[in-house]
């Protein structure tokens, strides 16, 4: 997901998304160990989405307001 889309969600929804992404990352790691992982780039995308969500939650915690680019 893009950061602009994530910023529209409230904190509770972001935490739910974060939990989903952590579960998906766990499953992807498990698939890799078992040799069943086909979408190897998905792990990278999930890790980046986790980082985006954590960044947005932290910004809100600190009261930092981010202007949307409008692209």
Residue pairs with C-beta under 8 A, 6 or more apart in sequence:
1 17
1 49
1 52
3 52
3 55
3 56
4 68
4 69
6 14
6 17
6 52
6 53
6 56
7 56
7 66
7 68
9 17
11 57
11 60
14 53
14 56
14 57
15 57
17 49
17 53
18 50
18 53
18 54
18 57
21 46
21 49
21 50
21 53
22 50
24 46
25 43
25 46
25 47
25 50
28 37
28 42
28 43
28 46
29 43
31 37
32 40
32 43
37 43
59 66
